Amino acid sequence: MKVGGEVTPETLAPFGIKVYELTESCTHIMDKDKASIDDMYADLLNLGTIFGVEDKAAELVDGYREELDDFTGGLETGEPLRVFVYDSGEDTPFTAGRYAMPTALIEAAGGQNIMDDFEKSWATVTWEEVVERNPEVVVIVNYGNVTAEEKRAFMLSNPAFANLEAVKNDRFVTLEYVEATPGPRNIEAIKTLADAFWSE
């Protein structure tokens, strides 16, 4: 579903299909702040209202907030690590920008998305930009026909990336698609990232 595409809330309405779009996607049609874990909480609360289970949704969100606060409260970090999100693409990389959930996940884990000034959610950038910003860690989103290991091998074997800190130190971490997009597995994703960032 995308603005100007064939499948939109307007084209589905005649069939009686109501649509809820995740908060992350709202950047396509309105001004929005940088991605935040609060976006995921808002979606859960909204879905709770839609399906008449407000109390259950509120209980879930309260639990996630407490779990994340407990985890980040005890997390020892250093200077924020420079992190690149590698979703897909070899000629040009598809990545997470300012409004995509990985930006919030990376920040919660003590890093900084090197593309957090990119005024998009998910979009294509150039490899030149990636090289110039020299990530210390690469987060690979695992889905589709190209495996996370194949994406890692592509970056490790490409001479153009040989001087990247992440490549020199072989610092890659994998998130499953459902962890990198808004949803209940975001909390575990933050823990996965933090472990990869700070356990070495």
C-alpha positions as CSV (number, residue, x, y, z in Angstrom):
1,M,0.0,0.0,0.0
2,K,1.5,3.3,-1.1
3,V,0.4,6.8,-2.0
4,G,-0.7,6.8,-5.6
5,G,-0.7,3.0,-5.8
6,E,-3.6,0.8,-6.8
7,V,-4.3,-0.4,-3.3
8,T,-5.2,2.5,-1.0
9,P,-7.9,3.0,1.7
10,E,-10.0,4.8,-1.0
11,T,-9.8,1.9,-3.5
12,L,-10.6,-0.7,-0.7
13,A,-13.6,1.3,0.7
14,P,-16.1,0.2,-1.9
15,F,-15.5,-3.4,-0.8
16,G,-16.2,-2.6,2.8
17,I,-12.6,-3.1,3.8
18,K,-11.4,-0.7,6.5
19,V,-7.7,0.1,6.7
20,Y,-5.4,0.8,9.6
21,E,-1.9,2.0,8.6
22,L,1.0,1.7,11.1
23,T,2.2,5.0,12.6
24,E,5.5,4.5,10.9
25,S,3.8,4.8,7.5
26,C,2.1,8.2,8.3
27,T,5.2,10.0,7.1
28,H,4.0,9.4,3.5
29,I,1.0,11.6,4.0
30,M,1.8,14.0,6.9
31,D,4.6,15.6,8.9
32,K,5.8,13.3,11.6
33,D,8.5,13.3,14.2
34,K,11.5,10.9,14.0
35,A,10.7,7.2,14.6
36,S,10.1,6.4,18.3
37,I,9.3,3.2,20.2
38,D,6.2,5.2,21.2
39,D,5.0,4.7,17.6
40,M,4.7,0.9,18.3
41,Y,2.9,1.5,21.6
42,A,0.5,3.9,19.8
43,D,-0.3,1.2,17.2
44,L,-1.0,-1.4,19.9
45,L,-3.3,1.0,21.8
46,N,-5.1,1.9,18.6
47,L,-5.6,-1.7,17.6
48,G,-6.9,-2.3,21.1
49,T,-9.5,0.4,20.6
50,I,-10.4,-1.0,17.1
51,F,-11.0,-4.5,18.4
52,G,-12.6,-3.5,21.7
53,V,-9.8,-4.8,23.9
54,E,-8.4,-1.5,25.2
55,D,-7.6,-3.0,28.7
56,K,-5.5,-5.8,27.2
57,A,-3.7,-3.5,24.9
58,A,-2.9,-1.1,27.7
59,E,-1.7,-4.0,29.8
60,L,0.6,-5.1,27.0
61,V,2.0,-1.6,26.5
62,D,2.6,-1.1,30.2
63,G,4.5,-4.4,30.3
64,Y,6.6,-3.5,27.3
65,R,7.4,-0.1,28.7
66,E,8.5,-1.6,32.0
67,E,10.6,-4.3,30.3
68,L,12.4,-1.7,28.2
69,D,12.9,0.7,31.0
70,D,14.4,-2.1,33.2
71,F,16.7,-3.2,30.3
72,T,17.9,0.2,29.2
73,G,18.3,1.4,32.8
74,G,20.9,-1.3,33.3
75,L,22.6,-1.0,29.9
76,E,26.2,0.3,30.0
77,T,27.0,2.0,26.7
78,G,29.8,4.2,25.4
79,E,29.8,6.8,22.6
80,P,26.9,6.0,20.3
81,L,28.0,3.6,17.6
82,R,27.5,4.6,13.9
83,V,25.0,2.0,12.5
84,F,23.9,1.3,9.0
85,V,20.7,-0.7,8.3
86,Y,21.1,-2.9,5.2
87,D,17.7,-4.0,4.1
88,S,18.5,-5.1,0.5
89,G,20.0,-4.1,-2.8
90,E,23.5,-4.5,-4.3
91,D,23.7,-1.7,-6.9
92,T,22.1,0.7,-4.4
93,P,21.2,-0.1,-0.9
94,F,17.6,0.1,0.5
95,T,17.8,1.3,4.1
96,A,16.0,2.8,7.0
97,G,15.8,6.6,7.3
98,R,14.7,9.0,10.0
99,Y,11.1,7.8,10.1
100,A,11.7,4.0,10.1
101,M,11.5,1.9,13.2
102,P,15.1,0.7,13.2
103,T,16.2,4.3,13.9
104,A,14.3,4.1,17.2
105,L,15.6,0.6,18.0
106,I,19.2,1.5,17.3
107,E,19.0,4.6,19.5
108,A,17.4,2.6,22.4
109,A,20.3,0.2,22.1
110,G,22.9,3.0,22.3
111,G,23.7,3.6,18.7
112,Q,22.9,6.1,16.0
113,N,21.5,5.3,12.5
114,I,24.0,6.9,10.1
115,M,20.9,7.8,7.9
116,D,18.8,9.4,10.6
117,D,19.0,12.7,8.7
118,F,17.5,11.0,5.7
119,E,13.9,12.4,5.5
120,K,12.3,9.1,4.6
121,S,11.1,5.9,6.3
122,W,12.4,3.2,4.0
123,A,14.2,4.2,0.8
124,T,17.2,3.9,-1.4
125,V,20.5,5.7,-0.8
126,T,23.9,5.4,-2.5
127,W,26.8,3.2,-1.4
128,E,29.0,6.4,-1.6
129,E,27.0,7.9,1.3
130,V,27.4,4.7,3.3
131,V,31.1,4.7,2.8
132,E,31.4,8.4,3.6
133,R,29.6,7.9,6.9
134,N,31.7,4.8,7.8
135,P,29.4,2.6,9.9
136,E,30.9,0.7,12.8
137,V,28.1,-1.8,12.8
138,V,25.8,-3.1,10.0
139,V,22.3,-4.2,10.9
140,I,21.0,-6.7,8.3
141,V,17.2,-7.1,7.8
142,N,16.6,-10.8,7.1
143,Y,13.8,-11.6,4.7
144,G,13.2,-12.4,1.0
145,N,15.2,-14.5,-1.4
146,V,18.6,-13.0,-0.4
147,T,19.6,-14.3,3.0
148,A,21.2,-12.3,5.8
149,E,24.4,-14.3,5.3
150,E,24.5,-13.6,1.6
151,K,24.1,-9.9,2.3
152,R,26.9,-10.0,4.8
153,A,29.1,-11.9,2.4
154,F,28.4,-9.3,-0.3
155,M,29.6,-6.5,1.9
156,L,32.7,-8.5,3.2
157,S,33.8,-9.4,-0.3
158,N,33.3,-6.0,-2.0
159,P,36.6,-4.1,-2.2
160,A,34.6,-0.8,-2.1
161,F,33.7,-1.6,1.5
162,A,37.1,-2.9,2.7
163,N,37.8,0.2,4.8
164,L,34.5,0.4,6.6
165,E,34.9,-0.1,10.3
166,A,32.0,-2.6,10.4
167,V,33.6,-4.7,7.6
168,K,37.1,-4.5,9.0
169,N,35.9,-5.7,12.4
170,D,33.2,-8.0,10.9
171,R,30.5,-6.4,13.0
172,F,27.1,-7.4,11.6
173,V,23.9,-8.1,13.5
174,T,20.8,-9.6,12.0
175,L,17.2,-8.6,12.7
176,E,14.2,-10.5,11.3
177,Y,11.8,-8.5,9.2
178,V,9.2,-8.7,12.0
179,E,11.7,-7.3,14.5
180,A,12.8,-4.4,12.3
181,T,9.2,-3.2,11.5
182,P,6.8,-1.9,14.2
183,G,5.4,-4.6,16.4
184,P,5.7,-6.5,19.7
185,R,9.1,-8.0,18.8
186,N,10.7,-4.6,18.8
187,I,11.7,-4.9,22.5
188,E,13.6,-8.1,21.8
189,A,15.2,-6.4,18.8
190,I,16.5,-3.7,21.0
191,K,18.1,-6.3,23.3
192,T,19.6,-8.1,20.3
193,L,21.1,-4.8,19.0
194,A,22.4,-3.8,22.5
195,D,24.1,-7.2,22.9
196,A,25.8,-6.9,19.5
197,F,26.8,-3.3,20.2
198,W,28.2,-3.6,23.7
199,S,29.1,-7.3,24.5
200,E,32.4,-7.2,22.7
